[in-house]
């Protein structure tokens, strides 16, 4: 069916293997996302979609850090 060279091109090894983030990287990303969320809340432009995406990312990163949801929500509310 497939020509052998075509099969080899399809079955290549992905050179960019994603690694798990370290807790320090996750915490840094969490803090950057909080800063971005605060900046979006302070802007006068309608940016609901961006805010929702960052809100979701912050909640996910908080979960990855093992933070209770209550604390993540406090951090988010402090940005308003």
MMTF fields as JSON, N, C-alpha, C and O atoms, coordinates in Angstrom:
{
  "mmtfVersion": "1.0.0",
  "mmtfProducer": "UNKNOWN",
  "numBonds": 319,
  "numAtoms": 320,
  "numGroups": 80,
  "numChains": 1,
  "numModels": 1,
  "chainsPerModel": [1],
  "groupsPerChain": [80],
  "chainIdList": ["A"],
  "bondAtomList": [4, 2, 8, 6, 12, 10, 16, 14, 20, 18, 24, 22, 28, 26, 32, 30, 36, 34, 40, 38, 44, 42, 48, 46, 52, 50, 56, 54, 60, 58, 64, 62, 68, 66, 72, 70, 76, 74, 80, 78, 84, 82, 88, 86, 92, 90, 96, 94, 100, 98, 104, 102, 108, 106, 112, 110, 116, 114, 120, 118, 124, 122, 128, 126, 132, 130, 136, 134, 140, 138, 144, 142, 148, 146, 152, 150, 156, 154, 160, 158, 164, 162, 168, 166, 172, 170, 176, 174, 180, 178, 184, 182, 188, 186, 192, 190, 196, 194, 200, 198, 204, 202, 208, 206, 212, 210, 216, 214, 220, 218, 224, 222, 228, 226, 232, 230, 236, 234, 240, 238, 244, 242, 248, 246, 252, 250, 256, 254, 260, 258, 264, 262, 268, 266, 272, 270, 276, 274, 280, 278, 284, 282, 288, 286, 292, 290, 296, 294, 300, 298, 304, 302, 308, 306, 312, 310, 316, 314],
  "bondOrderList": [1, 1, 1, 1, 1, 1, 1, 1, 1, 1, 1, 1, 1, 1, 1, 1, 1, 1, 1, 1, 1, 1, 1, 1, 1, 1, 1, 1, 1, 1, 1, 1, 1, 1, 1, 1, 1, 1, 1, 1, 1, 1, 1, 1, 1, 1, 1, 1, 1, 1, 1, 1, 1, 1, 1, 1, 1, 1, 1, 1, 1, 1, 1, 1, 1, 1, 1, 1, 1, 1, 1, 1, 1, 1, 1, 1, 1, 1, 1],
  "groupList": [{"groupName": "UNK", "atomNameList": ["N", "CA", "C", "O"], "elementList": ["N", "C", "C", "O"], "formalChargeList": [0, 0, 0, 0], "bondAtomList": [1, 0, 2, 1, 3, 2], "bondOrderList": [1, 1, 2], "singleLetterCode": "X", "chemCompType": "L-PEPTIDE LINKING"}],
  "groupTypeList": [0, 0, 0, 0, 0, 0, 0, 0, 0, 0, 0, 0, 0, 0, 0, 0, 0, 0, 0, 0, 0, 0, 0, 0, 0, 0, 0, 0, 0, 0, 0, 0, 0, 0, 0, 0, 0, 0, 0, 0, 0, 0, 0, 0, 0, 0, 0, 0, 0, 0, 0, 0, 0, 0, 0, 0, 0, 0, 0, 0, 0, 0, 0, 0, 0, 0, 0, 0, 0, 0, 0, 0, 0, 0, 0, 0, 0, 0, 0, 0],
  "groupIdList": [1, 2, 3, 4, 5, 6, 7, 8, 9, 10, 11, 12, 13, 14, 15, 16, 17, 18, 19, 20, 21, 22, 23, 24, 25, 26, 27, 28, 29, 30, 31, 32, 33, 34, 35, 36, 37, 38, 39, 40, 41, 42, 43, 44, 45, 46, 47, 48, 49, 50, 51, 52, 53, 54, 55, 56, 57, 58, 59, 60, 61, 62, 63, 64, 65, 66, 67, 68, 69, 70, 71, 72, 73, 74, 75, 76, 77, 78, 79, 80],
  "secStructList": [7, 7, 7, 2, 2, 2, 2, 2, 2, 2, 6, 7, 7, 7, 1, 7, 7, 7, 7, 7, 7, 7, 2, 2, 2, 2, 2, 2, 2, 2, 2, 2, 2, 2, 2, 2, 2, 2, 2, 2, 2, 2, 1, 1, 1, 7, 7, 2, 2, 2, 2, 2, 2, 2, 2, 2, 2, 2, 2, 2, 2, 2, 2, 2, 2, 6, 7, 7, 2, 2, 2, 2, 2, 2, 2, 2, 2, 2, 6, 7],
  "xCoordList": [0.822, 0.0, 0.872, 1.037, 1.426, 2.284, 3.657, 4.161, 4.243, 5.628, 6.49, 6.147, 7.585, 8.392, 8.916, 8.93, 9.348, 9.853, 8.732, 8.953, 7.533, 6.398, 6.088, 5.772, 6.177, 5.927, 6.954, 6.608, 8.213, 9.258, 9.01, 9.263, 8.521, 8.239, 7.096, 7.088, 6.145, 5.003, 5.405, 4.926, 6.274, 6.65, 7.924, 8.8, 8.045, 9.239, 9.129, 8.037, 10.277, 10.301, 10.125, 10.746, 9.288, 9.064, 10.294, 10.589, 11.022, 12.238, 11.947, 12.824, 10.743, 10.401, 9.486, 8.265, 10.077, 9.303, 9.03, 9.952, 7.769, 7.404, 7.771, 7.489, 8.397, 8.774, 7.808, 7.191, 7.691, 6.867, 7.536, 8.763, 6.731, 7.275, 7.656, 7.017, 8.7, 9.098, 8.144, 7.484, 8.069, 7.194, 7.556, 6.677, 8.841, 9.261, 8.718, 8.28, 8.752, 8.217, 6.711, 6.183, 6.026, 4.573, 4.233, 3.319, 4.96, 4.711, 4.989, 4.237, 6.066, 6.383, 5.281, 4.873, 4.802, 3.724, 2.434, 1.692, 2.173, 0.996, 1.039, 0.05, 2.2, 2.336, 2.245, 1.651, 2.824, 2.722, 1.277, 0.824, 0.566, -0.832, -1.681, -2.582, -1.399, -2.119, -1.859, -2.771, -0.61, -0.272, -1.004, -1.526, -1.032, -1.739, -3.233, -3.869, -3.794, -5.225, -5.558, -6.586, -4.682, -4.898, -4.846, -5.668, -3.879, -3.754, -4.986, -5.451, -5.516, -6.716, -7.927, -8.77, -8.02, -9.143, -9.082, -10.119, -7.881, -7.723, -7.901, -8.13, -7.8, -7.943, -9.404, -10.308, -9.618, -10.976, -11.551, -12.641, -10.826, -11.257, -12.035, -11.734, -13.033, -13.787, -12.917, -12.652, -12.484, -11.563, -12.004, -11.19, -13.279, -13.829, -13.165, -12.863, -12.939, -12.356, -10.953, -10.607, -10.148, -8.791, -8.819, -8.075, -9.689, -9.791, -10.21, -9.69, -11.144, -11.614, -10.497, -10.349, -9.717, -8.613, -7.565, -7.072, -7.229, -6.231, -6.791, -6.068, -8.063, -8.721, -8.625, -8.297, -8.913, -8.853, -7.423, -7.195, -6.474, -5.073, -4.634, -3.925, -5.052, -4.685, -5.261, -4.582, -6.516, -7.129, -6.396, -6.176, -6.025, -5.298, -3.917, -3.507, -3.207, -1.876, -1.963, -1.106, -2.989, -3.198, -3.414, -2.901, -4.178, -4.41, -3.095, -2.826, -2.273, -0.981, -0.062, 0.736, -0.18, 0.645, 0.111, 0.788, -1.092, -1.689, -2.342, -2.594, -2.617, -3.269, -4.749, -5.375, -5.311, -6.764, -7.483, -7.001, -8.616, -9.351, -9.703, -9.742, -9.954, -10.277, -9.151, -9.413, -7.902, -6.755, -6.569, -6.199, -6.825, -6.712, -7.753, -7.455, -8.968, -10.021, -9.69, -10.015, -9.045, -8.604, -7.599, -7.679, -6.646, -5.643, -6.308, -5.939, -7.292, -7.995, -8.793, -8.799, -9.462, -10.256, -9.378, -9.817, -8.151, -7.225, -6.807, -6.328, -6.985, -6.611, -7.687, -7.458, -8.844, -9.945, -9.924, -10.782],
  "yCoordList": [-1.19, 0.0, 1.263, 1.928, 1.57, 2.745, 2.426, 1.313, 3.39, 3.252, 3.319, 4.041, 2.592, 2.488, 3.843, 4.098, 4.717, 6.026, 6.88, 7.648, 6.751, 7.495, 7.007, 7.805, 5.713, 5.149, 5.687, 6.013, 5.779, 6.286, 7.748, 8.165, 8.522, 9.927, 10.065, 10.982, 9.165, 9.226, 8.789, 9.351, 7.8, 7.232, 7.876, 7.166, 9.179, 9.837, 10.022, 10.015, 10.187, 10.47, 11.965, 12.774, 12.312, 13.719, 14.263, 13.837, 15.201, 15.706, 16.579, 16.771, 17.102, 18.002, 17.272, 17.416, 16.511, 15.772, 16.714, 17.306, 16.844, 17.732, 17.087, 15.913, 17.868, 17.39, 17.984, 19.022, 17.314, 17.865, 19.122, 19.208, 20.079, 21.301, 21.068, 20.296, 21.745, 21.662, 22.535, 23.416, 22.293, 23.133, 24.617, 25.474, 24.923, 26.32, 26.949, 28.1, 26.186, 26.692, 26.899, 27.883, 25.976, 26.092, 27.313, 28.066, 27.513, 28.666, 29.974, 30.939, 30.003, 31.209, 31.494, 32.645, 30.473, 30.645, 31.093, 31.916, 30.551, 30.925, 32.424, 33.135, 32.889, 34.306, 35.203, 36.279, 34.774, 35.556, 35.63, 36.674, 34.528, 34.508, 35.415, 36.092, 35.433, 36.347, 37.802, 38.629, 38.102, 39.465, 39.838, 40.945, 38.896, 39.141, 39.312, 40.159, 38.508, 38.581, 39.943, 40.54, 40.426, 41.739, 42.84, 43.756, 42.742, 43.747, 43.736, 44.796, 42.558, 42.474, 43.056, 43.696, 42.838, 43.389, 44.911, 45.574, 45.463, 46.913, 47.596, 48.804, 46.847, 47.458, 47.787, 47.207, 48.714, 49.163, 48.481, 48.826, 47.524, 46.813, 45.567, 44.953, 45.2, 43.979, 42.779, 42.537, 42.043, 40.927, 39.696, 39.028, 39.407, 38.285, 36.96, 36.17, 36.719, 35.433, 35.261, 34.194, 36.316, 36.241, 36.036, 35.217, 36.79, 36.647, 35.234, 34.667, 34.672, 33.317, 32.291, 31.363, 32.462, 31.526, 31.613, 30.59, 32.839, 32.998, 32.511, 31.897, 32.777, 32.307, 30.783, 30.23, 30.124, 28.664, 28.174, 27.203, 28.846, 28.454, 28.614, 27.76, 29.7, 29.934, 28.838, 28.333, 28.476, 27.417, 26.089, 25.349, 25.792, 24.554, 24.563, 23.571, 25.669, 25.752, 25.673, 25.063, 26.283, 26.176, 24.734, 24.287, 24.012, 22.588, 21.817, 20.944, 22.146, 21.47, 21.744, 20.89, 22.942, 23.299, 22.707, 22.744, 22.166, 21.595, 22.631, 22.373, 23.808, 24.861, 24.544, 24.064, 24.806, 24.644, 25.644, 26.758, 25.25, 26.114, 27.449, 28.484, 27.413, 28.63, 29.666, 30.851, 29.209, 30.112, 30.635, 31.792, 29.788, 30.215, 31.298, 32.299, 31.094, 32.091, 33.397, 34.473, 33.317, 34.533, 35.294, 36.515, 34.551, 35.182, 35.848, 36.957, 35.167, 35.725, 36.968, 37.956, 36.923, 38.07, 39.255, 40.401, 38.999, 40.082, 40.839, 41.97, 40.224, 40.849, 41.789, 42.506, 41.801, 42.624, 44.015, 44.829],
  "zCoordList": [0.0, 0.0, 0.0, -1.023, 1.185, 1.268, 0.709, 0.862, 0.075, -0.343, 0.916, 1.852, 0.959, 2.182, 2.659, 3.863, 1.746, 2.182, 2.757, 3.694, 2.203, 2.755, 4.163, 5.046, 4.37, 5.703, 6.705, 7.84, 6.278, 7.171, 7.523, 8.653, 6.572, 6.855, 7.854, 8.675, 7.78, 8.69, 10.091, 11.076, 10.192, 11.484, 12.033, 12.527, 11.958, 12.462, 13.972, 14.54, 14.598, 16.03, 16.221, 15.53, 17.151, 17.442, 18.16, 19.276, 17.538, 18.169, 19.392, 20.234, 19.495, 20.596, 21.577, 21.531, 22.438, 23.431, 24.601, 25.162, 24.958, 26.057, 27.382, 27.623, 28.223, 29.549, 30.564, 30.325, 31.689, 32.756, 33.291, 33.356, 33.667, 34.243, 35.696, 36.41, 36.111, 37.516, 38.335, 37.784, 39.642, 40.479, 40.399, 40.488, 40.233, 40.121, 38.836, 38.838, 37.74, 36.473, 36.558, 36.039, 37.209, 37.347, 38.194, 37.857, 39.291, 40.157, 39.418, 39.551, 38.644, 37.871, 36.857, 36.695, 36.182, 35.202, 35.891, 35.355, 37.071, 37.864, 38.185, 38.011, 38.657, 39.007, 37.777, 37.842, 36.661, 35.421, 34.937, 34.468, 35.054, 34.624, 35.503, 35.008, 36.804, 37.699, 37.307, 37.313, 36.968, 36.548, 35.252, 35.118, 34.304, 33.04, 33.271, 32.645, 34.17, 34.482, 35.088, 34.767, 35.964, 36.577, 35.515, 35.52, 34.613, 33.547, 32.644, 32.226, 32.341, 31.505, 32.216, 31.587, 33.521, 34.278, 34.344, 34.392, 34.346, 34.424, 33.074, 33.02, 31.995, 30.67, 30.397, 30.998, 29.493, 29.184, 27.95, 27.494, 27.418, 26.217, 26.634, 27.658, 25.839, 26.115, 25.744, 24.567, 26.738, 26.51, 27.29, 27.928, 27.234, 28.009, 27.681, 28.576, 26.398, 25.997, 26.564, 27.069, 26.478, 27.015, 28.524, 29.063, 29.202, 30.655, 31.039, 31.999, 30.294, 30.584, 30.383, 31.179, 29.322, 29.071, 30.182, 30.659, 30.59, 31.647, 32.982, 33.768, 33.244, 34.466, 34.558, 35.607, 33.449, 33.41, 33.626, 34.347, 33.004, 33.171, 34.627, 35.159, 35.266, 36.664, 37.556, 38.45, 37.308, 38.119, 37.916, 38.875, 36.688, 36.4, 37.052, 37.656, 36.931, 37.533, 39.057, 39.698, 39.634, 41.079, 41.496, 42.522, 40.691, 40.958, 40.874, 41.7, 39.864, 39.708, 40.896, 41.283, 41.47, 42.622, 43.922, 44.95, 43.876, 45.077, 45.969, 47.145, 45.413, 46.199, 46.342, 45.397, 47.507, 47.644, 46.739, 46.534, 46.208, 45.284, 45.932, 45.267, 47.221, 47.969, 47.837, 47.631, 47.956, 47.855, 46.436, 46.24, 45.455, 44.057, 43.779, 43.127, 44.274, 44.073, 44.79, 44.289, 45.96, 46.661, 45.804, 45.667, 45.227, 44.362, 43.163, 42.776, 42.58, 41.42, 41.807, 41.073, 42.948, 43.387, 43.764, 43.669, 44.189, 44.506, 43.247, 43.33, 42.096, 40.819, 40.3, 39.325, 40.926, 40.405, 40.962, 40.622]
}
